[in-house]
Amino acid sequence: MNVFKVGVSWGSFKSLIISPDLGDNEDKLTIEHISPGLIRIAVGLENAKDSTLFQRYWKFQLDLPSLQ
């Protein structure tokens, strides 16, 4: 989690990650049809220094064997 911060996104430019499961809101999750293990990821604009992380990720994706 070098790039993502934990928090709620209100239109920020930062990448954030959060789970709506707070441990005491199971009733609300059920009413809203939200799975307990759901993780919400908001991808924002990152610092240029973080681009090496993304480059490694895309290289890994390109190196994967094709499933076709």
PyMOL Python script that loads the backbone (N, CA, C, O; Angstrom):
from pymol import cmd

cmd.read_pdbstr("""\
ATOM      1  N   MET A   1       0.828  -1.188   0.000  1.00  0.00           N
ATOM      2  CA  MET A   1       0.000   0.000   0.000  1.00  0.00           C
ATOM      3  C   MET A   1       0.870   1.249   0.000  1.00  0.00           C
ATOM      4  O   MET A   1       0.656   2.158   0.801  1.00  0.00           O
ATOM      5  N   ASN A   2       1.826   1.293  -0.875  1.00  0.00           N
ATOM      6  CA  ASN A   2       2.668   2.480  -0.979  1.00  0.00           C
ATOM      7  C   ASN A   2       1.953   3.631  -1.658  1.00  0.00           C
ATOM      8  O   ASN A   2       2.282   4.791  -1.412  1.00  0.00           O
ATOM      9  N   VAL A   3       0.976   3.331  -2.511  1.00  0.00           N
ATOM     10  CA  VAL A   3       0.292   4.375  -3.265  1.00  0.00           C
ATOM     11  C   VAL A   3      -1.028   4.740  -2.614  1.00  0.00           C
ATOM     12  O   VAL A   3      -1.360   5.922  -2.524  1.00  0.00           O
ATOM     13  N   PHE A   4      -1.791   3.752  -2.156  1.00  0.00           N
ATOM     14  CA  PHE A   4      -3.125   3.995  -1.616  1.00  0.00           C
ATOM     15  C   PHE A   4      -3.078   4.395  -0.153  1.00  0.00           C
ATOM     16  O   PHE A   4      -2.268   3.879   0.617  1.00  0.00           O
ATOM     17  N   LYS A   5      -3.953   5.316   0.223  1.00  0.00           N
ATOM     18  CA  LYS A   5      -4.168   5.696   1.613  1.00  0.00           C
ATOM     19  C   LYS A   5      -5.549   5.178   2.007  1.00  0.00           C
ATOM     20  O   LYS A   5      -6.411   5.003   1.146  1.00  0.00           O
ATOM     21  N   VAL A   6      -5.768   4.932   3.295  1.00  0.00           N
ATOM     22  CA  VAL A   6      -7.075   4.492   3.772  1.00  0.00           C
ATOM     23  C   VAL A   6      -7.911   5.732   4.044  1.00  0.00           C
ATOM     24  O   VAL A   6      -7.471   6.638   4.752  1.00  0.00           O
ATOM     25  N   GLY A   7      -9.128   5.777   3.479  1.00  0.00           N
ATOM     26  CA  GLY A   7      -9.991   6.929   3.702  1.00  0.00           C
ATOM     27  C   GLY A   7     -11.140   6.996   2.726  1.00  0.00           C
ATOM     28  O   GLY A   7     -11.236   6.190   1.801  1.00  0.00           O
ATOM     29  N   VAL A   8     -12.004   7.955   2.937  1.00  0.00           N
ATOM     30  CA  VAL A   8     -13.178   8.183   2.094  1.00  0.00           C
ATOM     31  C   VAL A   8     -12.843   9.242   1.056  1.00  0.00           C
ATOM     32  O   VAL A   8     -12.189  10.238   1.364  1.00  0.00           O
ATOM     33  N   SER A   9     -13.294   9.023  -0.180  1.00  0.00           N
ATOM     34  CA  SER A   9     -13.018   9.972  -1.257  1.00  0.00           C
ATOM     35  C   SER A   9     -14.147  10.984  -1.381  1.00  0.00           C
ATOM     36  O   SER A   9     -15.313  10.613  -1.515  1.00  0.00           O
ATOM     37  N   TRP A  10     -13.798  12.249  -1.335  1.00  0.00           N
ATOM     38  CA  TRP A  10     -14.753  13.332  -1.569  1.00  0.00           C
ATOM     39  C   TRP A  10     -14.283  14.147  -2.771  1.00  0.00           C
ATOM     40  O   TRP A  10     -14.269  15.377  -2.734  1.00  0.00           O
ATOM     41  N   GLY A  11     -13.896  13.442  -3.843  1.00  0.00           N
ATOM     42  CA  GLY A  11     -13.431  14.124  -5.044  1.00  0.00           C
ATOM     43  C   GLY A  11     -11.965  14.495  -4.972  1.00  0.00           C
ATOM     44  O   GLY A  11     -11.511  15.383  -5.694  1.00  0.00           O
ATOM     45  N   SER A  12     -11.224  13.827  -4.116  1.00  0.00           N
ATOM     46  CA  SER A  12      -9.803  14.115  -3.963  1.00  0.00           C
ATOM     47  C   SER A  12      -9.013  13.606  -5.166  1.00  0.00           C
ATOM     48  O   SER A  12      -9.508  12.791  -5.944  1.00  0.00           O
ATOM     49  N   PHE A  13      -7.801  14.085  -5.308  1.00  0.00           N
ATOM     50  CA  PHE A  13      -6.918  13.631  -6.378  1.00  0.00           C
ATOM     51  C   PHE A  13      -6.051  12.464  -5.925  1.00  0.00           C
ATOM     52  O   PHE A  13      -5.250  11.957  -6.710  1.00  0.00           O
ATOM     53  N   LYS A  14      -6.192  12.029  -4.680  1.00  0.00           N
ATOM     54  CA  LYS A  14      -5.373  10.947  -4.134  1.00  0.00           C
ATOM     55  C   LYS A  14      -6.063   9.600  -4.325  1.00  0.00           C
ATOM     56  O   LYS A  14      -7.290   9.529  -4.397  1.00  0.00           O
ATOM     57  N   SER A  15      -5.267   8.532  -4.408  1.00  0.00           N
ATOM     58  CA  SER A  15      -5.813   7.181  -4.470  1.00  0.00           C
ATOM     59  C   SER A  15      -6.126   6.722  -3.053  1.00  0.00           C
ATOM     60  O   SER A  15      -5.288   6.808  -2.156  1.00  0.00           O
ATOM     61  N   LEU A  16      -7.352   6.230  -2.869  1.00  0.00           N
ATOM     62  CA  LEU A  16      -7.812   5.824  -1.545  1.00  0.00           C
ATOM     63  C   LEU A  16      -8.410   4.432  -1.601  1.00  0.00           C
ATOM     64  O   LEU A  16      -8.875   3.984  -2.649  1.00  0.00           O
ATOM     65  N   ILE A  17      -8.395   3.747  -0.457  1.00  0.00           N
ATOM     66  CA  ILE A  17      -8.990   2.425  -0.342  1.00  0.00           C
ATOM     67  C   ILE A  17      -9.735   2.368   0.988  1.00  0.00           C
ATOM     68  O   ILE A  17      -9.236   2.851   2.004  1.00  0.00           O
ATOM     69  N   ILE A  18     -10.937   1.776   0.980  1.00  0.00           N
ATOM     70  CA  ILE A  18     -11.741   1.697   2.202  1.00  0.00           C
ATOM     71  C   ILE A  18     -12.705   0.519   2.105  1.00  0.00           C
ATOM     72  O   ILE A  18     -13.118   0.133   1.012  1.00  0.00           O
ATOM     73  N   SER A  19     -13.056  -0.043   3.247  1.00  0.00           N
ATOM     74  CA  SER A  19     -14.086  -1.071   3.326  1.00  0.00           C
ATOM     75  C   SER A  19     -15.278  -0.484   4.069  1.00  0.00           C
ATOM     76  O   SER A  19     -15.107   0.098   5.141  1.00  0.00           O
ATOM     77  N   PRO A  20     -16.494  -0.626   3.513  1.00  0.00           N
ATOM     78  CA  PRO A  20     -17.672  -0.104   4.209  1.00  0.00           C
ATOM     79  C   PRO A  20     -18.043  -0.931   5.438  1.00  0.00           C
ATOM     80  O   PRO A  20     -18.887  -0.510   6.229  1.00  0.00           O
ATOM     81  N   ASP A  21     -17.424  -2.102   5.608  1.00  0.00           N
ATOM     82  CA  ASP A  21     -17.719  -2.963   6.750  1.00  0.00           C
ATOM     83  C   ASP A  21     -16.954  -2.456   7.968  1.00  0.00           C
ATOM     84  O   ASP A  21     -15.757  -2.706   8.110  1.00  0.00           O
ATOM     85  N   LEU A  22     -17.656  -1.744   8.842  1.00  0.00           N
ATOM     86  CA  LEU A  22     -17.028  -1.159  10.030  1.00  0.00           C
ATOM     87  C   LEU A  22     -17.131  -2.060  11.253  1.00  0.00           C
ATOM     88  O   LEU A  22     -16.653  -1.704  12.330  1.00  0.00           O
ATOM     89  N   GLY A  23     -17.762  -3.243  11.088  1.00  0.00           N
ATOM     90  CA  GLY A  23     -17.886  -4.180  12.191  1.00  0.00           C
ATOM     91  C   GLY A  23     -19.165  -4.028  12.989  1.00  0.00           C
ATOM     92  O   GLY A  23     -19.585  -4.977  13.652  1.00  0.00           O
ATOM     93  N   ASP A  24     -19.798  -2.867  12.949  1.00  0.00           N
ATOM     94  CA  ASP A  24     -21.022  -2.654  13.719  1.00  0.00           C
ATOM     95  C   ASP A  24     -22.185  -2.210  12.833  1.00  0.00           C
ATOM     96  O   ASP A  24     -23.190  -1.707  13.335  1.00  0.00           O
ATOM     97  N   ASN A  25     -22.055  -2.390  11.538  1.00  0.00           N
ATOM     98  CA  ASN A  25     -23.100  -1.915  10.631  1.00  0.00           C
ATOM     99  C   ASN A  25     -23.607  -3.014   9.690  1.00  0.00           C
ATOM    100  O   ASN A  25     -23.976  -2.736   8.549  1.00  0.00           O
ATOM    101  N   GLU A  26     -23.625  -4.277  10.178  1.00  0.00           N
ATOM    102  CA  GLU A  26     -24.064  -5.388   9.338  1.00  0.00           C
ATOM    103  C   GLU A  26     -25.486  -5.201   8.828  1.00  0.00           C
ATOM    104  O   GLU A  26     -25.776  -5.544   7.682  1.00  0.00           O
ATOM    105  N   ASP A  27     -26.383  -4.661   9.660  1.00  0.00           N
ATOM    106  CA  ASP A  27     -27.776  -4.457   9.240  1.00  0.00           C
ATOM    107  C   ASP A  27     -27.856  -3.513   8.045  1.00  0.00           C
ATOM    108  O   ASP A  27     -28.578  -3.789   7.087  1.00  0.00           O
ATOM    109  N   LYS A  28     -27.131  -2.415   8.090  1.00  0.00           N
ATOM    110  CA  LYS A  28     -27.154  -1.450   6.990  1.00  0.00           C
ATOM    111  C   LYS A  28     -26.551  -2.055   5.722  1.00  0.00           C
ATOM    112  O   LYS A  28     -27.061  -1.829   4.625  1.00  0.00           O
ATOM    113  N   LEU A  29     -25.459  -2.827   5.871  1.00  0.00           N
ATOM    114  CA  LEU A  29     -24.851  -3.476   4.709  1.00  0.00           C
ATOM    115  C   LEU A  29     -25.841  -4.426   4.046  1.00  0.00           C
ATOM    116  O   LEU A  29     -25.920  -4.487   2.819  1.00  0.00           O
ATOM    117  N   THR A  30     -26.596  -5.169   4.855  1.00  0.00           N
ATOM    118  CA  THR A  30     -27.591  -6.097   4.318  1.00  0.00           C
ATOM    119  C   THR A  30     -28.687  -5.342   3.585  1.00  0.00           C
ATOM    120  O   THR A  30     -29.074  -5.735   2.485  1.00  0.00           O
ATOM    121  N   ILE A  31     -29.192  -4.270   4.171  1.00  0.00           N
ATOM    122  CA  ILE A  31     -30.255  -3.472   3.541  1.00  0.00           C
ATOM    123  C   ILE A  31     -29.779  -2.892   2.214  1.00  0.00           C
ATOM    124  O   ILE A  31     -30.538  -2.862   1.245  1.00  0.00           O
ATOM    125  N   GLU A  32     -28.537  -2.434   2.160  1.00  0.00           N
ATOM    126  CA  GLU A  32     -27.978  -1.811   0.955  1.00  0.00           C
ATOM    127  C   GLU A  32     -27.407  -2.834  -0.031  1.00  0.00           C
ATOM    128  O   GLU A  32     -26.895  -2.460  -1.086  1.00  0.00           O
ATOM    129  N   HIS A  33     -27.496  -4.140   0.316  1.00  0.00           N
ATOM    130  CA  HIS A  33     -26.966  -5.227  -0.529  1.00  0.00           C
ATOM    131  C   HIS A  33     -25.466  -5.067  -0.783  1.00  0.00           C
ATOM    132  O   HIS A  33     -24.993  -5.240  -1.906  1.00  0.00           O
ATOM    133  N   ILE A  34     -24.731  -4.736   0.272  1.00  0.00           N
ATOM    134  CA  ILE A  34     -23.280  -4.581   0.184  1.00  0.00           C
ATOM    135  C   ILE A  34     -22.633  -5.802   0.830  1.00  0.00           C
ATOM    136  O   ILE A  34     -22.908  -6.117   1.987  1.00  0.00           O
ATOM    137  N   SER A  35     -21.774  -6.487   0.079  1.00  0.00           N
ATOM    138  CA  SER A  35     -21.083  -7.666   0.598  1.00  0.00           C
ATOM    139  C   SER A  35     -20.126  -7.264   1.712  1.00  0.00           C
ATOM    140  O   SER A  35     -19.459  -6.235   1.606  1.00  0.00           O
ATOM    141  N   PRO A  36     -20.045  -8.069   2.792  1.00  0.00           N
ATOM    142  CA  PRO A  36     -19.180  -7.722   3.919  1.00  0.00           C
ATOM    143  C   PRO A  36     -17.707  -7.569   3.546  1.00  0.00           C
ATOM    144  O   PRO A  36     -17.002  -6.786   4.182  1.00  0.00           O
ATOM    145  N   GLY A  37     -17.222  -8.288   2.539  1.00  0.00           N
ATOM    146  CA  GLY A  37     -15.813  -8.222   2.172  1.00  0.00           C
ATOM    147  C   GLY A  37     -15.478  -7.182   1.117  1.00  0.00           C
ATOM    148  O   GLY A  37     -14.350  -7.136   0.626  1.00  0.00           O
ATOM    149  N   LEU A  38     -16.453  -6.340   0.763  1.00  0.00           N
ATOM    150  CA  LEU A  38     -16.242  -5.348  -0.290  1.00  0.00           C
ATOM    151  C   LEU A  38     -15.134  -4.364   0.079  1.00  0.00           C
ATOM    152  O   LEU A  38     -15.045  -3.907   1.218  1.00  0.00           O
ATOM    153  N   ILE A  39     -14.306  -4.052  -0.887  1.00  0.00           N
ATOM    154  CA  ILE A  39     -13.278  -3.024  -0.722  1.00  0.00           C
ATOM    155  C   ILE A  39     -13.466  -2.025  -1.852  1.00  0.00           C
ATOM    156  O   ILE A  39     -13.512  -2.412  -3.019  1.00  0.00           O
ATOM    157  N   ARG A  40     -13.576  -0.742  -1.518  1.00  0.00           N
ATOM    158  CA  ARG A  40     -13.753   0.312  -2.520  1.00  0.00           C
ATOM    159  C   ARG A  40     -12.404   0.965  -2.782  1.00  0.00           C
ATOM    160  O   ARG A  40     -11.696   1.362  -1.856  1.00  0.00           O
ATOM    161  N   ILE A  41     -12.063   1.067  -4.063  1.00  0.00           N
ATOM    162  CA  ILE A  41     -10.804   1.684  -4.461  1.00  0.00           C
ATOM    163  C   ILE A  41     -11.111   2.904  -5.314  1.00  0.00           C
ATOM    164  O   ILE A  41     -11.810   2.800  -6.322  1.00  0.00           O
ATOM    165  N   ALA A  42     -10.595   4.053  -4.916  1.00  0.00           N
ATOM    166  CA  ALA A  42     -10.725   5.285  -5.701  1.00  0.00           C
ATOM    167  C   ALA A  42      -9.330   5.629  -6.217  1.00  0.00           C
ATOM    168  O   ALA A  42      -8.429   5.926  -5.433  1.00  0.00           O
ATOM    169  N   VAL A  43      -9.156   5.588  -7.533  1.00  0.00           N
ATOM    170  CA  VAL A  43      -7.843   5.834  -8.134  1.00  0.00           C
ATOM    171  C   VAL A  43      -7.740   7.297  -8.527  1.00  0.00           C
ATOM    172  O   VAL A  43      -8.584   7.813  -9.259  1.00  0.00           O
ATOM    173  N   GLY A  44      -6.712   7.954  -8.044  1.00  0.00           N
ATOM    174  CA  GLY A  44      -6.533   9.378  -8.309  1.00  0.00           C
ATOM    175  C   GLY A  44      -5.275   9.656  -9.111  1.00  0.00           C
ATOM    176  O   GLY A  44      -4.674   8.745  -9.681  1.00  0.00           O
ATOM    177  N   LEU A  45      -4.890  10.893  -9.148  1.00  0.00           N
ATOM    178  CA  LEU A  45      -3.662  11.314  -9.822  1.00  0.00           C
ATOM    179  C   LEU A  45      -2.511  11.164  -8.839  1.00  0.00           C
ATOM    180  O   LEU A  45      -2.554  11.700  -7.731  1.00  0.00           O
ATOM    181  N   GLU A  46      -1.505  10.449  -9.243  1.00  0.00           N
ATOM    182  CA  GLU A  46      -0.403  10.158  -8.330  1.00  0.00           C
ATOM    183  C   GLU A  46       0.824  11.005  -8.635  1.00  0.00           C
ATOM    184  O   GLU A  46       0.954  11.593  -9.708  1.00  0.00           O
ATOM    185  N   ASN A  47       1.693  11.045  -7.680  1.00  0.00           N
ATOM    186  CA  ASN A  47       2.972  11.722  -7.819  1.00  0.00           C
ATOM    187  C   ASN A  47       3.793  11.016  -8.899  1.00  0.00           C
ATOM    188  O   ASN A  47       3.732   9.792  -9.014  1.00  0.00           O
ATOM    189  N   ALA A  48       4.534  11.746  -9.665  1.00  0.00           N
ATOM    190  CA  ALA A  48       5.364  11.163 -10.731  1.00  0.00           C
ATOM    191  C   ALA A  48       6.349  10.136 -10.178  1.00  0.00           C
ATOM    192  O   ALA A  48       6.725   9.201 -10.885  1.00  0.00           O
ATOM    193  N   LYS A  49       6.769  10.296  -8.929  1.00  0.00           N
ATOM    194  CA  LYS A  49       7.688   9.337  -8.310  1.00  0.00           C
ATOM    195  C   LYS A  49       7.059   7.954  -8.190  1.00  0.00           C
ATOM    196  O   LYS A  49       7.769   6.948  -8.171  1.00  0.00           O
ATOM    197  N   ASP A  50       5.730   7.897  -8.110  1.00  0.00           N
ATOM    198  CA  ASP A  50       5.037   6.621  -7.976  1.00  0.00           C
ATOM    199  C   ASP A  50       4.887   5.902  -9.308  1.00  0.00           C
ATOM    200  O   ASP A  50       4.425   4.761  -9.333  1.00  0.00           O
ATOM    201  N   SER A  51       5.259   6.526 -10.400  1.00  0.00           N
ATOM    202  CA  SER A  51       5.041   5.928 -11.718  1.00  0.00           C
ATOM    203  C   SER A  51       5.809   4.625 -11.893  1.00  0.00           C
ATOM    204  O   SER A  51       5.383   3.769 -12.668  1.00  0.00           O
ATOM    205  N   THR A  52       6.928   4.451 -11.195  1.00  0.00           N
ATOM    206  CA  THR A  52       7.671   3.195 -11.327  1.00  0.00           C
ATOM    207  C   THR A  52       6.854   2.021 -10.817  1.00  0.00           C
ATOM    208  O   THR A  52       6.946   0.919 -11.359  1.00  0.00           O
ATOM    209  N   LEU A  53       6.061   2.244  -9.786  1.00  0.00           N
ATOM    210  CA  LEU A  53       5.188   1.191  -9.277  1.00  0.00           C
ATOM    211  C   LEU A  53       4.186   0.777 -10.343  1.00  0.00           C
ATOM    212  O   LEU A  53       3.970  -0.414 -10.564  1.00  0.00           O
ATOM    213  N   PHE A  54       3.572   1.752 -11.004  1.00  0.00           N
ATOM    214  CA  PHE A  54       2.605   1.448 -12.053  1.00  0.00           C
ATOM    215  C   PHE A  54       3.281   0.796 -13.254  1.00  0.00           C
ATOM    216  O   PHE A  54       2.715  -0.109 -13.866  1.00  0.00           O
ATOM    217  N   GLN A  55       4.478   1.243 -13.594  1.00  0.00           N
ATOM    218  CA  GLN A  55       5.199   0.636 -14.713  1.00  0.00           C
ATOM    219  C   GLN A  55       5.495  -0.829 -14.430  1.00  0.00           C
ATOM    220  O   GLN A  55       5.366  -1.665 -15.325  1.00  0.00           O
ATOM    221  N   ARG A  56       5.890  -1.157 -13.204  1.00  0.00           N
ATOM    222  CA  ARG A  56       6.145  -2.557 -12.845  1.00  0.00           C
ATOM    223  C   ARG A  56       4.870  -3.380 -12.940  1.00  0.00           C
ATOM    224  O   ARG A  56       4.896  -4.520 -13.404  1.00  0.00           O
ATOM    225  N   TYR A  57       3.752  -2.806 -12.501  1.00  0.00           N
ATOM    226  CA  TYR A  57       2.472  -3.514 -12.571  1.00  0.00           C
ATOM    227  C   TYR A  57       2.118  -3.826 -14.020  1.00  0.00           C
ATOM    228  O   TYR A  57       1.776  -4.966 -14.337  1.00  0.00           O
ATOM    229  N   TRP A  58       2.195  -2.830 -14.909  1.00  0.00           N
ATOM    230  CA  TRP A  58       1.825  -3.047 -16.313  1.00  0.00           C
ATOM    231  C   TRP A  58       2.783  -4.011 -16.987  1.00  0.00           C
ATOM    232  O   TRP A  58       2.355  -4.804 -17.826  1.00  0.00           O
ATOM    233  N   LYS A  59       4.067  -3.970 -16.648  1.00  0.00           N
ATOM    234  CA  LYS A  59       5.021  -4.923 -17.213  1.00  0.00           C
ATOM    235  C   LYS A  59       4.640  -6.330 -16.787  1.00  0.00           C
ATOM    236  O   LYS A  59       4.685  -7.257 -17.595  1.00  0.00           O
ATOM    237  N   PHE A  60       4.267  -6.497 -15.524  1.00  0.00           N
ATOM    238  CA  PHE A  60       3.834  -7.799 -15.022  1.00  0.00           C
ATOM    239  C   PHE A  60       2.613  -8.277 -15.802  1.00  0.00           C
ATOM    240  O   PHE A  60       2.552  -9.441 -16.196  1.00  0.00           O
ATOM    241  N   GLN A  61       1.639  -7.394 -16.030  1.00  0.00           N
ATOM    242  CA  GLN A  61       0.436  -7.755 -16.780  1.00  0.00           C
ATOM    243  C   GLN A  61       0.788  -8.181 -18.204  1.00  0.00           C
ATOM    244  O   GLN A  61       0.222  -9.146 -18.717  1.00  0.00           O
ATOM    245  N   LEU A  62       1.709  -7.478 -18.840  1.00  0.00           N
ATOM    246  CA  LEU A  62       2.096  -7.803 -20.214  1.00  0.00           C
ATOM    247  C   LEU A  62       2.883  -9.102 -20.288  1.00  0.00           C
ATOM    248  O   LEU A  62       2.862  -9.780 -21.316  1.00  0.00           O
ATOM    249  N   ASP A  63       3.580  -9.458 -19.206  1.00  0.00           N
ATOM    250  CA  ASP A  63       4.374 -10.682 -19.189  1.00  0.00           C
ATOM    251  C   ASP A  63       3.546 -11.929 -18.893  1.00  0.00           C
ATOM    252  O   ASP A  63       4.040 -13.046 -19.046  1.00  0.00           O
ATOM    253  N   LEU A  64       2.293 -11.756 -18.473  1.00  0.00           N
ATOM    254  CA  LEU A  64       1.449 -12.915 -18.178  1.00  0.00           C
ATOM    255  C   LEU A  64       1.134 -13.668 -19.461  1.00  0.00           C
ATOM    256  O   LEU A  64       0.908 -13.050 -20.502  1.00  0.00           O
ATOM    257  N   PRO A  65       1.116 -15.011 -19.399  1.00  0.00           N
ATOM    258  CA  PRO A  65       0.755 -15.769 -20.600  1.00  0.00           C
ATOM    259  C   PRO A  65      -0.708 -15.545 -20.960  1.00  0.00           C
ATOM    260  O   PRO A  65      -1.552 -15.353 -20.085  1.00  0.00           O
ATOM    261  N   SER A  66      -0.990 -15.573 -22.224  1.00  0.00           N
ATOM    262  CA  SER A  66      -2.356 -15.375 -22.707  1.00  0.00           C
ATOM    263  C   SER A  66      -3.220 -16.568 -22.317  1.00  0.00           C
ATOM    264  O   SER A  66      -2.763 -17.710 -22.360  1.00  0.00           O
ATOM    265  N   LEU A  67      -4.465 -16.307 -21.939  1.00  0.00           N
ATOM    266  CA  LEU A  67      -5.396 -17.376 -21.571  1.00  0.00           C
ATOM    267  C   LEU A  67      -6.215 -17.857 -22.763  1.00  0.00           C
ATOM    268  O   LEU A  67      -7.062 -18.737 -22.614  1.00  0.00           O
ATOM    269  N   GLN A  68      -5.974 -17.294 -23.938  1.00  0.00           N
ATOM    270  CA  GLN A  68      -6.754 -17.676 -25.117  1.00  0.00           C
ATOM    271  C   GLN A  68      -6.150 -18.860 -25.816  1.00  0.00           C
ATOM    272  O   GLN A  68      -6.680 -19.315 -26.830  1.00  0.00           O
TER     273      GLN A  68
END
""", "prot")
cmd.dss("prot")
cmd.show_as("cartoon", "prot")
cmd.util.cbc("prot")
cmd.orient("prot")
